[in-house]
Amino acid sequence: MITGIVVALPEELSTLTSKKLDKGCVEALADNILVIYSGAGAENARAASELLVAQGANQLISWGCAAALDKSFRPGDLVLANSCVDADNIEFDLNNENWLAHTKACLDKRLTVNIYTGKLAESKNIVASSHDKTKIADATGAIALDMESIAVAKAAQTHHLPFLAIRAIADPLAMDLPAAVSHALNDQGDVVLGKLLTYLLLHPVELPGLVRLGLHFNAAKKTLKQVAKRLDALTMPLKAH
């Protein structure tokens, strides 16, 4: 069994490997584990998933951070999806009960944060405001939100492969994201440092929010690094997913 892992951001990739990968390049973390740095967004994630499958992956993981849609979730808490709802509000089950149960069993009592299982929602763009996140939570019943997992899940369904979403909370429900984050993204979903710094020079009031988001993001990365230590056990073959 070869596991393919889709990672959207370089900072999320760093929780799995110290190597610097170009976007769209596949790297072997082990004989049976491949990872690809996709870039942000559904289209990038879909293309990355297809490339992993073409290179032999027969189960897929969406790995990285997510926004909380539950007010009790704290930065660093872990979300494992058991169902999804896409940006068109179409729901689908992941049929990953065995793999999900196996993953929870591997991680229970080994993480210092809470582990939650529930529905994962898709966003086509960054959802910056607490108000908008609350609206999505009320409309979908989802517990967390990201931009890539549903695209990976759909690719897995197309190829009849097992799928797992492993997402750490970096963005609490009550937090409004700094406007600088959206402003600094280019059309490929990458943060352009020059745009970010220019925006900060013109809007210095944004700095405290960025610092706070950085602390939350570090908490999420810490959790992902803990999970990464168990990756061999999480991806071991099961009789059926």
C-alpha positions in Angstrom: 0.0 0.0 0.0 1.4 3.4 -1.1 0.1 6.5 0.7 0.1 9.8 -1.2 -0.1 13.0 1.0 -1.2 16.3 -0.4 0.1 19.4 1.4 -0.9 22.9 0.3 1.7 25.2 2.0 5.4 25.0 2.5 4.9 25.6 6.2 2.7 22.6 6.4 5.1 20.5 4.4 7.8 21.3 7.0 5.9 19.2 9.5 6.7 16.1 7.3 10.1 16.8 5.8 13.0 19.3 6.0 13.4 19.1 2.2 12.3 22.1 0.1 10.1 20.9 -2.7 9.0 22.8 -5.8 5.3 23.0 -6.3 3.9 19.9 -8.1 7.0 17.7 -7.3 6.5 14.4 -5.6 9.0 13.3 -2.9 9.3 9.9 -1.2 9.2 10.1 2.6 9.6 6.4 2.8 9.3 3.4 0.4 5.5 3.5 0.9 4.8 7.2 1.5 4.8 9.9 -1.1 4.2 13.6 -0.5 3.5 16.5 -2.9 3.4 20.2 -2.3 0.3 21.3 -4.2 -0.2 25.0 -3.5 -3.5 26.3 -2.0 -6.9 25.7 -3.5 -9.0 22.9 -4.9 -7.6 22.9 -8.4 -4.1 22.6 -7.2 -5.1 19.9 -4.8 -6.9 18.0 -7.5 -4.0 18.1 -9.9 -1.6 17.0 -7.1 -3.9 14.1 -6.2 -3.9 12.9 -9.8 -0.1 13.1 -10.0 0.2 11.0 -6.8 -2.2 8.4 -8.2 -0.2 8.3 -11.5 2.9 7.6 -9.5 1.4 4.7 -7.7 -0.4 6.0 -4.6 -3.4 3.8 -3.7 -4.6 5.8 -0.7 -4.6 9.5 -0.2 -4.3 11.9 2.8 -5.0 15.6 2.9 -2.6 17.1 5.4 -2.3 20.5 6.9 -4.3 23.2 8.8 -7.9 24.1 9.0 -10.3 26.8 10.3 -12.5 25.9 13.2 -16.2 26.0 12.8 -16.8 25.1 16.5 -16.3 27.6 19.2 -14.8 25.1 21.6 -11.9 24.1 19.2 -8.5 25.6 20.2 -5.4 26.2 18.0 -3.6 22.9 17.7 -6.6 20.6 18.1 -6.8 17.9 15.5 -9.7 17.2 13.2 -10.2 13.9 11.4 -13.0 14.0 8.8 -15.6 11.3 8.5 -17.7 13.2 5.9 -17.4 16.2 3.7 -19.5 19.0 2.2 -18.3 20.9 -0.8 -18.6 24.5 -1.7 -21.9 23.7 -3.5 -23.3 22.3 -0.3 -23.2 18.7 -1.6 -22.4 16.2 1.1 -20.8 12.9 0.7 -19.5 10.2 3.1 -15.9 9.2 3.0 -16.4 5.5 3.7 -13.2 5.5 5.7 -14.5 4.1 9.0 -11.7 1.5 9.5 -8.8 3.8 8.6 -10.3 6.6 10.7 -10.7 4.3 13.7 -7.2 3.0 13.2 -5.8 6.5 13.1 -7.7 7.6 16.2 -6.4 4.5 18.0 -2.8 5.3 17.0 -3.1 8.9 18.2 -5.3 8.7 21.3 -3.2 9.4 24.5 -0.2 10.3 22.3 -1.3 13.8 21.5 -1.5 16.7 24.0 -4.5 18.2 22.2 -8.1 17.2 21.6 -9.0 15.0 18.6 -12.3 15.6 16.9 -14.1 13.6 14.3 -16.8 15.2 12.1 -17.8 16.8 8.9 -15.2 18.9 6.9 -16.4 21.8 4.8 -14.9 23.2 1.6 -14.2 26.9 0.8 -13.1 28.1 -2.6 -11.5 31.2 -1.0 -10.1 32.1 2.4 -12.9 32.7 4.9 -11.6 35.6 6.9 -14.3 36.7 9.3 -15.8 34.9 12.3 -19.2 35.9 11.1 -18.8 34.1 7.8 -17.3 31.0 9.5 -20.3 30.9 11.8 -22.7 31.1 8.8 -20.9 28.1 7.2 -21.1 26.1 10.4 -24.8 26.8 10.8 -25.5 26.0 7.1 -23.5 22.8 6.9 -23.1 21.3 10.4 -19.4 21.0 9.6 -16.8 21.3 12.4 -13.9 22.6 10.3 -13.1 24.2 7.0 -10.3 24.1 4.5 -9.7 24.7 0.8 -8.1 21.4 -0.4 -9.4 18.3 1.4 -12.6 17.9 -0.5 -10.8 18.0 -3.8 -8.4 15.3 -2.6 -11.4 13.3 -1.3 -13.2 13.6 -4.7 -10.0 12.4 -6.5 -9.9 9.4 -4.2 -13.5 8.6 -4.9 -12.9 8.8 -8.6 -10.2 6.2 -8.4 -12.0 4.2 -5.7 -9.2 4.8 -3.2 -9.3 5.3 0.6 -9.0 8.8 1.8 -8.2 10.5 5.1 -8.1 14.2 6.1 -5.7 15.1 8.9 -6.1 18.8 9.8 -4.9 20.8 12.8 -6.8 23.9 13.8 -4.9 27.1 13.1 -7.8 29.5 12.9 -10.3 29.6 15.8 -13.9 30.3 15.1 -13.9 33.6 17.0 -10.9 35.0 15.1 -11.1 37.4 12.2 -8.1 36.8 9.9 -5.9 39.8 9.2 -6.7 41.4 5.8 -3.0 41.1 5.0 -3.3 37.4 4.5 -5.8 37.6 1.7 -4.0 40.5 0.2 -0.7 38.7 0.0 -2.0 35.6 -1.9 -1.4 35.4 -5.6 -3.6 33.6 -8.2 -1.8 30.3 -7.5 -2.6 30.4 -3.8 0.9 31.3 -2.7 1.8 34.0 -0.1 3.9 36.7 -1.7 6.2 38.0 1.0 6.7 41.4 -0.8 3.0 42.0 -1.0 2.6 41.1 2.6 5.3 43.4 3.8 4.0 46.3 1.6 0.5 45.8 3.1 1.9 45.9 6.6 3.9 49.1 5.9 0.6 50.7 4.8 -1.5 49.1 7.5 0.6 48.6 10.6 -2.5 48.0 12.7 -2.5 44.5 11.1 0.7 43.4 12.8 -0.8 42.2 16.1 -3.3 40.0 14.3 -0.6 38.5 12.2 1.5 37.7 15.3 -1.5 36.1 16.9 -2.2 34.0 13.8 1.4 33.0 13.7 1.2 31.7 17.2 -1.9 29.7 16.3 -0.3 28.4 13.2 2.7 27.2 15.3 0.4 25.4 17.6 -1.1 23.6 14.6 2.3 22.7 13.2 3.3 21.3 16.6 0.4 18.9 16.5 1.1 17.9 12.9 4.7 17.1 13.8 3.4 14.9 16.6 1.1 13.1 14.2 4.0 12.8 11.7 5.9 10.7 14.2 3.2 8.1 14.0 2.8 8.2 10.2 4.2 4.8 9.6 1.6 3.3 11.9 -1.2 5.4 10.5 -0.5 4.3 6.9 0.0 0.6 7.4 -2.2 -1.6 5.3 -5.6 -2.5 6.7 -7.8 -5.4 5.6 -10.4 -2.9 4.3 -11.0 0.8 4.6 
